Each structure stands twice: as C-alpha cells, then as structure tokens.
C-alpha cells in the first residue's frame, strides 16, 4: 500500500483512490501527518481521516461515512474507568488558567457494529452551556454533535500512526476541548 504525490493538488493513496483539490496544507508538519494518516487508513477511510486532520468535525465526518454505507447512526459509547488527569500539556493546549475545571470523557465511536475510533476528550465545562454539559455526562452522544451549536472550528495539533490530536475553538477564539482520537486499523 504505497502513496505518491501526483502533483500539488492530488495525492495517490493507493487502493485506486486519489485525493484531489485543496489537499496541501499550509504548514510542513501537517503535510507529513496527512500523508501518514492517509497511508495508514483503510481504503474507505483515507479521505475521511484526511478531512478530519484538515479541520472537519470528526463526529460529522464519521457520521456521514456511516450514513453513506447505510450502517446506521454514529454511536458514542462512554468507556468506564478512572478519568485521565489534565496534565500540563493538556492544560496548555486548552489555555486553561489555574483553577479552571477540566472534565474528561473517553468514548468509542462506532456504527453498524464496526468500531471506527476511540477518543479521549478533555474539555472546559465552563465554556459550554448547561444543556451541553448534561448531555456529555448523561448520554452516549458524540462530543462534536453535542457542541455543534457553538459553531466551533477544529485545529489539528499533530497526527501519527492513526492518531490525531486537536483542539476545538469557539468563534471567539476560546479553546474548549482537547482531543486525542485513535482510528481503527483496516478490517
């Protein structure tokens, strides 16, 4: 499974699939990360993982992927276990001030019985509405679907070995979520 650059607007990711148009990111590390994500992805997921790394909502992209294949809705199942503490790197990524509460949520995203990804999400509950916080604690809804009304944008911080790290940012520039997403291998 090889990849090759066709030209500045196309990337051949193998499996008879070519990504075209507006592919090239502005920063060098993103280029390498997107190439890696595309090369490691399952054939049907390569373009979707690139879309997620370029800034699309993972919930929206994976939900559309499930719908296009008639696999049912995207389901986020909360995983049990002790919450991972928000260490210095997470707090820096969120621009959290001392004393800011940071909540943690770990889910598996799937549809049609197929696990697509696992996500660890640290977020600032004070940056969300009360209804959003209730939905995140009390339901198995995808994070991106719950916070969609905020009109957020996603900023990819890095990607390697089927894993993407990103922050979600409100229109006012406030970072409110730091996420590590691990995508399922082909199969």
Secondary structure, 3 states (H helix, E strand, C coil): CCCEEEECCEEEEECCEEEECCCCCCCHHHHHHHHHHHHHCCCCCHHHHHHHHCCCCHHHHHHHHHHHCCCCCCEEEECCCCCCCCCHHHHHHCCCCCCCCCEEEEEEEEECCEEEEEEEEEECHHHCCHHHHHHHHHCCCCHHHHHHHHCCEEEEEEEECCEEEEEEECCCCCEEEEEEEEECCCC
